[in-house]
Amino acid sequence: MTDDERFSMIISILGAASLFQRDKRIPEGVPMSAGYTPGVPRLGIPALRMSDASLGVTNPGYRPEDKGATALPASIVVGSGFNPQLAREGGSVLGREARIRGFNVMLAGGVNLARDVRNGRNFEYYSEDPLLSAVLGAEAVNGIQGEGVISTLKHYSLNCNETNRHWLDAIIDPAAHRESDLLAFQIAIERSQPGSIMSGYNKINGEYAGGNNYLLNDVLKGAWGYEGWVMSDWGATPNWDFALKGLDQESGVQLDMMMWQVEPFTEPLRKAYAEGKLPKERLFDMVRRILHSIYTIGIDKWGPAPKVDMAKHNEVALETARQGIVLLKNQGVLPLSTDKPLKIAVIGGYAQLGVPTGTGSSAVLPVGGYAAVIPIGGPGIVGNLRNLYLMPSSPLAELEKLLPRAQIEFDPGQTPAEAALLARRSDVVIVFGIRVEGEGFDLPDLTLPWGQDAIIDTVASLNPNTIVVLETGNPVAMPWRDKVKAIVQAWYPGQAGGQAIAEVLTGKVNPSGRLPITFPKSLAQTPRPELPGLGTPWGTPTTIRYDEGAEVGYRWFAKKDEKPLFAFGHGLSYTSFAYSDLNVSGGETITASFTITNTGKYAGADVPQLYLTDAPAEKRMRLLGFERVQLSPGESKRVTITADPRLLACFDVGKQQWRINEGNYVVSLSRSADAPIEKMEARLSGRFFGW
């Protein structure tokens, strides 16, 4: 390769968008996308054509001829399903639909932990737990790369808040970082070998993620031996010297020029290269890593694109929503009877039109378009992307199909007084609560916007059979919790979400989702009741101290002996399950075996969870493993879970190794993080291991 060819490969060019015209460096006939990197035709090196994201192949106005892709449920819905196989199937959908559009890199695989329940992008991530996030994220990557498309894993690391994210400094203890967010990346990389790692916008302990020598060179490429390439997020490269600190490719160069008023990455790099400040071997390494992923995943060997069955892809979207919907509360009102001529009120949430999705780079245009797009707006460069997008899967229409004997009426939920008129004369009320969440914005609190909490409270006061269906990307406060008979967390359920919601409400589908994130009673229970920087103008430098360290989510609640509103792992069913014959052994790690039996009248799935609850000389809670088990009435299955030793260990920064202290460890077989069934003790031998 010539030096010109090498330099051309270490940037990507943003496709035409609302802020930019089509760049002349993108050849005619190439489909517009999030990023384009020219290949080297004389050497058979293909161009890189990159597209967002984890929820589908997005199209934020780039491709008018593209009539839409499969809009999968949000990643947090996959997290609620606790089903690695379904995560892989969703990845395969992304890979196949990318192939038919000519995209060979998917900017997917978000495994950041949900540290803050106000984070606008939590819906794009899987959970608050490193093991669950890693297992599901790895399978999604495997699904994408199994179709011959490179996937990223992102956003490395601590991209856990959106407020002024370009100027946010995330402060964390290095050992705690290794035991939490970095462990999620480490396990996911081991299980999937993603072609690229995308760094975050934020700083970590004073150094930008894209130019963090410790995280990129020492940990990722050094200790973990990662062989792929590190790309920046779009508009996250203010300095050329990031190349010396581990960044291999600058993404979306036009955004960097706009954000930071800097020259394109390659111009100062060429100068540094000529002056010897950028070593030749470093330039070669940057390109070699890109080539490694091109050849390993095989995007240089593409034949004709495989045929895509959109109906089957819709089934994946539907099944993901079915398995991810969580029944939080049920006092006998669900499932709705399909035999009785009930008078049912459906109130609010644009349920007559569809279901909402999150905003930003992950918003997918479904086939046929959105049911509606309602502009909201906001500050910053992603303010124009902040809209209420409604997927055309109407819960109201789907309920009408499944309840042919019912008399169903709809009220838009504009005011409590108007909603009360319908609620008074109905047998059952279903209120839909929605909230717009997305990239570039954190939530100010956990309330529902537009007066929805007041509407729910009024309706529940008038009708004792009130059901609330929540379509949000984060927990909500629920001041009306004790007044309603049932609460269903549907998240952002994708293009078939209305059907999945109706099937769960009527019992056609037995709910089996489990919370992948703890629902606090209030922000006072969280590590940061006040979010630093919230409300400051766009561009304000912000420092957030993640002083909870590795004690994220349910771990924090266990450490503080706090009872949440709903615990991590919580979820109800229309049937019942019993556990028996727990056996636990120790040694170098912990292995537990037990039997699970469906003791109810309906077929259903359960998610037994194994936790570490006590370690020598300290209380220490960790999810050690889980398994989703589908059982018919009366059916039993024996389950065995072996813990990754790192979940039992502490990270020793001095030795840069994991350490298990010799002694007795207590594990709990549980229904959720705060619902233990049986505890047993096992003894582990002390040792240092791994990286």
C-alpha distance (Angstrom), angle and dihedral (degrees) to the residues before:
residue distance angle dihedral
M1 . . .
T2 3.76 . .
D3 3.78 121.4 .
D4 3.82 89.2 -111.5
E5 3.79 89.4 56.6
R6 3.79 91.5 47.8
F7 3.79 93.6 50.5
S8 3.80 91.3 48.0
M9 3.82 90.5 59.2
I10 3.79 98.4 54.0
I11 3.81 96.3 69.5
S12 3.78 135.1 54.9
I13 3.78 124.2 -150.2
L14 3.80 120.6 -137.4
G15 3.79 113.3 -121.8
A16 3.81 121.7 -123.3
A17 3.79 111.2 -61.1
S18 3.79 137.8 155.7
L19 3.81 90.6 -76.3
F20 3.81 99.3 44.2
Q21 3.77 142.2 40.2
R22 3.78 120.8 -129.1
D23 3.80 108.1 -70.4
K24 3.79 114.6 -120.9
R25 3.80 90.0 -133.4
I26 3.82 89.9 68.8
P27 3.82 107.7 84.4
E28 3.79 120.5 -126.3
G29 3.77 112.7 -95.4
V30 3.81 94.3 32.2
P31 3.83 110.6 122.2
M32 3.78 111.3 -115.1
S33 3.77 116.1 -111.1
A34 3.78 146.3 154.9
G35 3.78 91.7 -77.3
Y36 3.81 141.3 6.7
T37 3.80 126.7 -167.3
P38 3.81 117.7 -179.1
G39 3.76 118.7 -122.2
V40 3.79 129.1 -143.0
P41 3.81 105.3 -107.3
R42 3.81 94.9 -173.0
L43 3.82 88.9 60.6
G44 3.80 96.6 38.4
I45 3.82 93.0 -111.9
P46 3.81 109.0 148.9
A47 3.78 124.3 -136.3
L48 3.80 115.9 -104.9
R49 3.79 112.7 -117.7
M50 3.79 110.8 -172.4
S51 3.79 130.5 -165.7
D52 3.80 136.9 176.0
A53 3.08 137.8 -85.9
S54 3.84 171.5 -17.6
L55 3.83 97.5 -91.2
G56 3.80 97.2 52.6
V57 3.79 142.3 -55.7
T58 3.78 100.8 -52.5
N59 3.78 128.5 -146.2
P60 3.80 112.6 -167.5
G61 3.80 93.2 179.6
Y62 3.81 95.8 -59.9
R63 3.81 98.2 114.6
P64 3.81 117.6 35.9
E65 3.80 90.3 179.0
D66 3.83 92.0 57.7
K67 3.80 106.9 95.3
G68 3.78 96.1 -164.0
A69 3.80 145.5 -72.6
T70 3.80 135.9 -122.9
A71 3.79 106.7 -70.1
L72 3.79 103.9 -146.6
P73 3.80 123.2 -161.4
A74 3.79 116.5 -90.0
S75 3.80 117.7 -81.2
I76 3.81 90.3 -109.7
V77 3.83 86.7 63.2
V78 3.81 88.1 56.3
G79 3.80 86.8 49.0
S80 3.81 89.8 54.7
G81 3.79 90.3 52.4
F82 3.82 93.7 59.6
N83 3.83 85.7 -154.9
P84 3.83 116.1 132.9
Q85 3.82 92.6 -175.1
L86 3.79 91.9 56.9
A87 3.81 90.0 48.1
R88 3.81 87.7 55.7
E89 3.80 92.1 48.7
G90 3.80 89.6 52.7
G91 3.80 89.2 51.4
S92 3.80 90.2 51.7
V93 3.81 89.3 53.7
L94 3.81 89.2 54.5
G95 3.79 92.7 47.0
R96 3.80 95.2 49.7
E97 3.79 94.3 45.8
A98 3.80 90.7 47.2
R99 3.81 90.4 52.1
I100 3.81 94.8 55.1
R101 3.82 88.8 53.5
G102 3.78 94.5 47.9
F103 3.81 95.1 -110.6
N104 3.80 113.5 142.2
V105 3.83 99.9 176.7
M106 3.81 123.4 55.6
L107 3.79 117.1 -162.2
A108 3.80 91.0 -143.7
G109 3.79 139.0 116.6
G110 3.82 104.6 85.8
V111 3.81 109.3 -173.8
N112 3.80 102.0 163.0
L113 3.79 111.4 137.7
A114 3.80 120.8 -112.7
R115 3.81 96.0 -116.6
D116 3.80 95.1 155.2
V117 3.82 124.2 39.8
R118 3.82 88.9 -148.2
N119 3.81 95.3 60.0
G120 3.78 107.9 124.2
R121 3.81 92.9 -146.4
N122 3.80 99.8 50.2
F123 3.81 88.9 107.2
E124 3.82 88.1 65.2
Y125 3.81 91.5 56.7
Y126 3.79 130.8 66.9
S127 3.78 108.5 -128.7
E128 3.79 150.9 -43.6
D129 3.82 92.1 -93.1
P130 3.82 123.6 85.9
L131 3.81 96.2 -145.8
L132 3.80 96.3 48.6
S133 3.81 92.1 43.4
A134 3.80 92.4 48.1
V135 3.80 96.3 47.5
L136 3.81 94.3 48.2
G137 3.80 94.9 39.7
A138 3.80 91.5 50.5
E139 3.80 92.5 51.5
A140 3.80 91.5 49.6
V141 3.81 89.1 52.7
N142 3.80 90.6 46.9
G143 3.79 89.6 52.6
I144 3.80 92.7 51.8
Q145 3.79 95.9 43.5
G146 3.80 91.1 44.3
E147 3.82 85.4 68.6
G148 3.81 91.5 54.5
V149 3.82 95.5 -100.6
I150 3.81 122.9 124.1
S151 3.80 115.4 -121.8
T152 3.75 129.1 -160.7
L153 3.77 125.4 -141.4
K154 3.81 110.2 -141.7
H155 3.05 159.2 -117.4
Y156 3.80 101.7 -1.3
S157 3.03 103.0 -141.1
L158 3.83 151.0 2.0
N159 3.81 93.3 -25.0
C160 3.82 85.8 153.4
N161 3.81 102.1 136.0
E162 3.80 132.5 41.7
T163 3.81 100.8 -157.4
N164 3.82 106.4 116.6
R165 3.79 87.7 -23.1
H166 3.82 94.1 174.4
W167 3.81 89.0 60.3
L168 3.81 99.8 33.0
D169 3.80 119.5 122.1
A170 3.82 111.0 -158.9
I171 3.80 110.1 -156.3
I172 3.81 118.4 -160.3
D173 3.80 139.7 152.9
P174 3.85 107.1 -100.0
A175 3.82 94.0 -131.7
A176 3.80 91.8 49.6
H177 3.80 89.5 48.0
R178 3.82 90.2 56.0
E179 3.82 90.9 49.2
S180 3.81 94.8 51.7
D181 3.81 129.0 17.6
L182 3.80 95.5 14.5
L183 3.80 91.0 47.4
A184 3.81 88.8 57.0
F185 3.82 89.5 54.2
Q186 3.79 93.0 43.2
I187 3.80 95.5 52.8
A188 3.81 92.5 42.3
I189 3.81 91.7 50.8
E190 3.80 91.5 49.2
R191 3.80 91.5 51.1
S192 3.81 98.9 44.0
Q193 3.83 113.2 15.3
P194 3.82 94.8 -142.7
G195 3.78 114.3 -149.0
S196 3.79 92.8 -126.7
I197 3.79 140.7 18.2
M198 3.79 116.1 -144.8
S199 3.78 115.3 -150.1
G200 3.80 122.6 -142.3
Y201 3.80 132.5 -111.2
N202 3.78 95.2 -116.8
K203 3.77 134.6 82.4
I204 3.79 121.6 -113.8
N205 3.79 114.5 -148.2
G206 3.79 91.4 -19.9
E207 3.82 99.6 -44.8
Y208 3.78 124.3 96.0
A209 3.80 113.9 -110.6
G210 3.80 91.6 -122.8
G211 3.80 91.9 52.3
N212 3.79 101.0 35.0
N213 3.77 107.0 129.7
Y214 3.81 94.1 -170.3
L215 3.79 95.9 51.2
L216 3.80 98.0 38.3
N217 3.80 104.8 34.2
D218 3.80 104.8 22.0
V219 3.82 100.3 37.1
L220 3.81 110.6 20.2
K221 3.79 101.5 34.8
G222 3.80 97.7 21.3
A223 3.80 112.8 38.5
W224 3.81 95.2 23.6
G225 3.80 96.7 37.9
Y226 3.81 94.1 -136.0
E227 3.83 110.5 -176.8
G228 3.81 102.8 -172.0
W229 3.79 127.5 83.5
V230 3.80 133.6 -85.5
M231 3.80 115.8 -132.5
S232 3.78 125.2 -172.7
D233 3.76 124.6 -121.9
W234 3.81 113.7 -104.8
G235 3.79 109.4 -74.7
A236 3.81 94.5 4.9
T237 3.82 102.1 114.9
P238 3.81 112.1 87.1
N239 3.84 94.6 157.1
W240 3.79 134.4 46.6
D241 3.81 91.4 -145.0
F242 3.81 89.0 74.4
A243 3.80 82.7 88.8
L244 3.81 88.8 66.4
K245 3.80 90.7 50.5
G246 3.80 98.7 53.6
L247 3.82 108.3 -76.2
D248 3.80 111.3 131.5
Q249 3.80 102.6 -179.6
E250 3.80 135.7 25.0
S251 3.81 111.9 -140.4
G252 3.79 126.3 -148.1
V253 3.79 97.2 3.0
Q254 3.80 93.3 -168.3
L255 3.80 90.7 62.3
D256 3.80 91.5 53.1
M257 3.79 90.3 51.2
M258 3.82 89.8 50.6
M259 3.83 96.7 41.3
W260 3.77 101.2 42.1
Q261 3.83 104.2 17.2
V262 3.79 89.1 -125.6
E263 3.77 131.8 142.7
P264 3.81 117.0 -101.4
F265 3.80 111.4 -77.9
T266 3.79 93.5 -107.1
E267 3.81 97.9 54.6
P268 3.83 97.9 63.9
L269 3.82 88.9 34.5
R270 3.79 91.1 57.4
K271 3.78 89.2 50.6
A272 3.81 91.9 47.5
Y273 3.81 89.7 47.4
A274 3.80 91.4 52.3
E275 3.81 90.0 49.0
G276 3.80 93.3 47.3
K277 3.81 93.8 -113.4
L278 3.81 90.0 116.1
P279 3.82 105.9 51.8
K280 3.78 117.0 -134.9
E281 3.80 91.2 -125.0
R282 3.81 90.4 55.8
L283 3.81 91.8 53.0
F284 3.81 89.4 47.3
D285 3.81 90.5 48.8
M286 3.81 92.4 52.0
V287 3.79 91.0 55.2
R288 3.80 95.1 37.8
R289 3.81 90.5 58.0
I290 3.80 91.3 53.2
L291 3.80 90.6 48.4
H292 3.81 90.3 47.9
S293 3.80 90.7 60.9
I294 3.80 94.1 41.3
Y295 3.81 91.1 56.1
T296 3.81 98.7 35.1
I297 3.81 93.5 53.3
G298 3.79 93.0 35.3
I299 3.78 105.7 -127.4
D300 3.83 86.5 145.2
K301 3.82 90.0 63.5
W302 3.79 100.3 53.3
G303 3.78 116.2 148.9
P304 3.79 124.1 -178.4
A305 3.80 113.2 -31.1
P306 3.81 113.6 -98.8
K307 3.78 118.0 -106.9
V308 3.78 113.2 -96.0
D309 3.79 122.3 -140.5
M310 3.80 103.3 -155.8
A311 3.80 91.6 -173.1
K312 3.80 90.1 59.2
H313 3.78 90.0 46.3
N314 3.79 88.8 53.5
E315 3.81 88.0 53.1
V316 3.82 89.4 55.8
A317 3.81 89.8 50.4
L318 3.81 90.6 47.5
E319 3.80 95.5 47.2
T320 3.81 91.2 47.0
A321 3.80 89.8 54.5
R322 3.81 91.9 45.7
Q323 3.80 92.7 52.7
G324 3.81 94.7 41.6
I325 3.81 99.9 51.5
V326 3.82 108.6 104.5
L327 3.81 123.7 -149.2
L328 3.80 100.8 -148.1
K329 3.80 99.9 174.8
N330 3.80 134.7 9.0
Q331 3.79 126.1 172.4
G332 3.78 97.7 -179.5
V333 3.80 98.7 -70.0
L334 3.83 95.2 104.7
P335 2.93 137.7 105.4
L336 3.78 95.9 42.4
S337 3.78 114.1 -128.1
T338 3.81 113.7 -108.5
D339 3.81 91.4 -164.4
K340 3.79 102.7 56.4
P341 3.83 122.4 80.4
L342 3.81 93.0 -122.6
K343 3.77 125.3 179.6
I344 3.80 103.0 -131.5
A345 3.79 126.5 -172.1
V346 3.79 117.2 -156.0
I347 3.78 110.1 -164.3
G348 3.79 133.5 -171.5
G349 3.78 136.5 -31.4
Y350 3.84 94.3 96.0
A351 3.82 84.3 -84.7
Q352 3.80 89.1 159.1
L353 3.81 89.0 64.3
G354 3.78 109.9 33.1
V355 3.79 146.8 -79.4
P356 3.82 127.8 -58.8
T357 3.77 128.6 -116.0
G358 3.78 134.0 -163.6
T359 3.79 122.7 -88.4
G360 3.78 135.2 -122.6
S361 3.78 131.4 45.7
S362 3.81 92.9 -16.9
A363 3.83 96.5 58.2
V364 3.80 106.3 118.5
L365 3.80 124.4 -153.3
P366 3.82 104.0 -133.2
V367 3.78 122.5 -142.7
G368 3.78 106.6 -79.7
G369 3.79 93.1 19.4
Y370 3.79 134.4 -95.3
A371 3.78 122.1 -44.0
A372 3.81 85.9 -128.9
V373 3.79 141.1 -17.0
I374 3.79 115.5 -150.8
P375 3.84 113.4 -171.4
I376 3.79 117.3 -132.8
G377 3.81 105.2 162.6
G378 3.78 132.2 -172.6
P379 3.82 143.9 177.9
G380 3.79 127.4 -57.1
I381 3.77 133.1 39.0
V382 3.81 93.5 -59.0
G383 3.81 95.1 47.9
N384 3.80 90.8 100.2
L385 3.83 89.4 57.2
R386 3.81 92.7 57.2
N387 3.79 103.2 105.7
L388 3.77 138.3 135.0
Y389 3.81 101.4 -109.1
L390 3.81 114.8 -167.4
M391 3.79 119.8 -159.2
P392 3.83 111.4 -141.3
S393 3.81 96.7 -113.2
S394 3.79 105.7 108.9
P395 3.83 115.8 -155.4
L396 3.80 88.2 -159.6
A397 3.81 93.4 55.5
E398 3.81 92.2 44.5
L399 3.81 91.9 50.2
E400 3.80 89.4 51.6
K401 3.82 89.4 54.9
L402 3.81 94.1 50.7
L403 3.82 96.9 39.9
P404 3.81 103.6 48.4
R405 3.83 93.1 158.6
A406 3.79 94.3 50.9
Q407 3.78 126.5 94.2
I408 3.79 103.6 -133.6
E409 3.80 123.4 -170.7
F410 3.80 128.4 -178.7
D411 3.80 129.7 -141.7
P412 3.82 119.3 -176.7
G413 3.80 93.3 -137.2
Q414 3.77 95.0 -125.2
T415 3.82 95.7 147.5
P416 3.82 135.7 5.9
A417 3.80 90.7 -120.5
E418 3.79 93.8 54.0
A419 3.83 93.6 45.1
A420 3.82 89.4 49.0
L421 3.81 91.7 62.0
L422 3.80 92.0 63.5
A423 3.81 95.6 36.1
R424 3.83 92.6 58.3
R425 3.81 94.2 59.4
S426 3.81 98.4 41.2
D427 3.80 131.1 92.9
V428 3.81 92.4 -146.8
V429 3.79 132.4 17.2
I430 3.81 123.6 -155.2
V431 3.81 111.7 -167.5
F432 3.79 118.9 -168.7
G433 3.80 115.6 -149.9
I434 3.81 117.2 -164.7
R435 3.78 137.8 178.1
V436 3.80 133.2 -175.0
E437 3.80 112.2 -127.2
G438 3.76 129.1 167.1
E439 3.75 155.8 125.3
G440 3.78 117.9 -29.7
F441 3.81 97.0 21.4
D442 3.79 137.7 80.7
L443 3.80 122.9 -159.3
P444 3.82 117.5 -104.3
D445 3.82 91.2 -145.2
L446 3.81 141.5 -21.1
T447 3.81 99.0 -91.3
L448 3.78 124.6 117.6
P449 3.83 111.4 -109.9
W450 3.81 129.1 -123.8
G451 3.81 94.6 38.3
Q452 3.78 94.8 -67.6
D453 3.82 94.6 140.1
A454 3.80 89.4 58.1
I455 3.81 91.1 49.4
I456 3.82 92.1 50.7
D457 3.81 91.2 47.3
T458 3.80 92.9 50.2
V459 3.78 94.7 45.8
A460 3.82 93.0 47.0
S461 3.80 90.3 50.6
L462 3.81 89.6 56.3
N463 3.80 101.7 37.8
P464 3.83 120.9 42.4
N465 3.82 92.1 -159.5
T466 3.79 99.1 64.9
I467 3.81 120.4 149.8
V468 3.81 121.5 -168.6
V469 3.81 121.1 -154.2
L470 3.81 112.8 -166.7
E471 3.81 121.0 -155.2
T472 3.80 103.1 -174.5
G473 3.78 138.5 120.4
N474 3.80 94.9 -129.7
P475 3.82 140.4 30.6
V476 3.79 119.3 -72.5
A477 3.80 128.7 -146.0
M478 3.86 98.9 -117.6
P479 3.83 102.1 -158.6
W480 3.84 85.3 173.2
R481 3.83 94.8 53.0
D482 3.82 96.7 115.8
K483 3.81 93.3 47.6
V484 3.82 98.0 57.3
K485 3.80 127.7 75.2
A486 3.81 98.3 -143.7
I487 3.82 139.3 15.2
V488 3.80 122.9 -162.5
Q489 3.81 121.6 -170.6
A490 3.80 106.1 -152.5
W491 3.85 97.6 164.1
Y492 3.83 113.2 -168.6
P493 3.80 97.4 -33.6
G494 3.81 101.9 -173.3
Q495 3.77 133.7 -130.2
A496 3.83 95.2 -32.3
G497 3.79 94.2 39.1
G498 3.78 97.4 114.2
Q499 3.79 90.8 56.1
A500 3.81 92.6 47.7
I501 3.81 92.0 49.9
A502 3.81 92.2 50.1
E503 3.81 91.6 47.9
V504 3.80 92.0 52.9
L505 3.82 93.7 45.9
T506 3.81 92.0 51.6
G507 3.80 96.9 41.4
K508 3.79 96.0 -113.8
V509 3.80 83.1 122.2
N510 3.80 121.2 35.7
P511 3.84 106.8 -134.6
S512 3.81 113.4 -116.3
G513 3.82 106.3 160.9
R514 3.80 119.5 127.0
L515 3.80 125.5 -157.6
P516 3.82 112.3 -98.9
I517 3.80 90.0 -170.2
T518 3.81 131.5 45.5
F519 3.80 116.9 -110.2
P520 3.85 107.7 -141.9
K521 3.79 122.6 -151.6
S522 3.77 87.2 -127.8
L523 3.80 140.5 -19.1
A524 3.82 87.6 -94.2
Q525 3.82 87.3 76.7
T526 3.80 93.5 56.5
P527 3.82 127.6 86.2
R528 3.82 91.1 -107.5
P529 3.81 113.5 33.9
E530 3.82 86.2 174.5
L531 3.80 116.1 45.8
P532 3.84 111.4 -139.6
G533 3.79 112.8 -122.4
L534 3.79 96.1 13.8
G535 3.78 108.6 145.5
T536 3.82 96.1 15.8
P537 3.82 118.5 126.5
W538 3.78 118.9 -86.0
G539 3.81 107.8 -87.2
T540 3.82 97.0 35.9
P541 3.83 114.3 139.4
T542 3.81 108.4 -117.6
T543 3.79 133.4 -169.9
I544 3.80 121.1 -158.4
R545 3.79 118.4 -174.2
Y546 3.77 111.4 -152.2
D547 3.79 90.7 -158.3
E548 3.80 91.3 161.7
G549 3.80 83.7 75.7
A550 3.79 110.3 -178.1
E551 3.80 92.4 -8.2
V552 3.80 94.9 95.3
G553 3.79 123.9 164.1
Y554 3.80 113.7 -33.9
R555 3.81 89.0 15.1
W556 3.82 89.4 60.7
F557 3.80 92.1 49.6
A558 3.83 90.8 49.7
K559 3.80 91.9 48.6
K560 3.81 92.0 50.0
D561 3.84 94.5 39.8
E562 3.80 88.7 -125.3
K563 3.81 123.8 155.5
P564 3.81 110.8 -138.3
L565 3.78 128.0 -149.3
F566 3.81 89.0 -109.9
A567 3.80 123.3 -2.2
F568 3.77 131.2 -128.3
G569 3.81 107.7 -88.9
H570 3.82 93.9 24.0
G571 3.79 119.7 140.2
L572 3.80 136.2 136.1
S573 3.79 132.1 -135.5
Y574 3.80 138.1 -159.7
T575 3.81 87.7 -121.4
S576 3.82 133.3 46.3
F577 3.80 135.2 -118.4
A578 3.80 134.3 -158.0
Y579 3.82 129.3 -159.4
S580 3.80 124.9 -150.9
D581 3.81 146.2 161.6
L582 3.80 97.7 37.0
N583 3.79 113.1 -171.1
V584 3.82 122.9 -177.7
S585 3.81 128.9 -173.0
G586 3.81 132.1 -176.1
G587 3.80 139.2 -167.5
E588 3.81 115.2 115.6
T589 3.81 92.1 -5.2
I590 3.79 139.6 -4.4
T591 3.80 125.4 -90.4
A592 3.80 121.4 -173.8
S593 3.80 129.8 -172.5
F594 3.79 128.0 -172.6
T595 3.79 142.5 154.7
I596 3.80 123.1 -114.6
T597 3.82 121.8 -161.9
N598 3.79 131.7 -171.7
T599 3.81 101.1 -130.5
G600 3.80 96.1 175.3
K601 3.80 137.8 82.8
Y602 3.81 99.6 -103.0
A603 3.78 136.3 62.2
G604 3.77 111.5 -109.3
A605 3.78 148.9 145.8
D606 3.79 127.4 -106.1
V607 3.80 130.8 -170.2
P608 3.83 110.7 -146.6
Q609 3.81 111.2 -163.9
L610 3.81 130.5 -155.8
Y611 3.82 117.7 -151.5
L612 3.76 136.0 -175.2
T613 3.82 104.5 -133.4
D614 3.82 104.1 170.5
A615 3.80 135.1 24.5
P616 3.81 128.4 -176.0
A617 3.81 108.8 -60.0
E618 3.82 94.7 -9.0
K619 3.77 145.0 66.9
R620 3.77 105.2 -117.6
M621 3.81 124.5 169.6
R622 3.79 122.1 -162.7
L623 3.79 134.3 157.9
L624 3.82 102.3 -120.4
G625 3.77 98.5 -178.9
F626 3.79 148.4 -34.8
E627 3.77 140.6 -163.0
R628 3.77 131.4 -158.1
V629 3.81 108.1 -135.2
Q630 3.83 125.2 -169.1
L631 3.83 113.5 -157.5
S632 3.78 138.3 174.8
P633 3.83 118.7 -136.5
G634 3.80 108.8 -68.1
E635 3.82 93.2 9.3
S636 3.83 121.3 131.8
K637 3.79 134.4 -163.6
R638 3.79 133.6 -170.3
V639 3.81 112.7 -131.2
T640 3.81 127.7 -165.3
I641 3.82 123.4 -166.7
T642 3.80 123.9 -173.1
A643 3.80 115.6 -167.3
D644 3.79 124.3 -129.6
P645 3.85 100.5 -116.9
R646 3.82 90.8 -131.1
L647 3.80 88.9 68.4
L648 3.79 88.6 60.2
A649 3.80 94.7 44.0
C650 3.79 141.2 75.1
F651 3.79 121.8 -131.4
D652 3.80 113.9 -117.1
V653 3.80 107.2 -149.6
G654 3.80 93.0 -168.4
K655 3.81 93.7 56.8
Q656 3.83 93.5 28.9
Q657 3.80 87.9 -133.7
W658 3.78 140.2 106.8
R659 3.80 117.2 -99.8
I660 3.80 128.8 -157.1
N661 3.78 113.3 -167.3
E662 3.78 115.0 -139.5
G663 3.78 113.9 -110.8
N664 3.77 146.8 71.4
Y665 3.80 121.1 -34.9
V666 3.80 124.4 -166.0
V667 3.80 119.7 -142.9
S668 3.78 129.2 -172.0
L669 3.78 130.4 -151.3
S670 3.79 101.3 -146.0
R671 3.79 146.4 173.9
S672 3.81 89.7 -142.5
A673 3.78 138.5 -13.3
D674 3.81 91.5 -79.6
A675 3.83 99.1 33.8
P676 3.82 109.3 74.0
I677 3.80 117.8 -178.9
E678 3.79 102.1 -175.6
K679 3.81 135.4 -3.8
M680 3.80 129.1 -154.2
E681 3.79 135.8 176.4
A682 3.80 129.4 -127.2
R683 3.78 131.6 -179.1
L684 3.79 121.1 -128.8
S685 3.78 128.4 -163.2
G686 3.81 117.0 -123.0
R687 3.80 118.0 -111.1
F688 3.80 148.4 139.8
F689 3.79 117.4 -124.0
G690 3.80 147.1 158.7
W691 3.75 130.6 -2.8
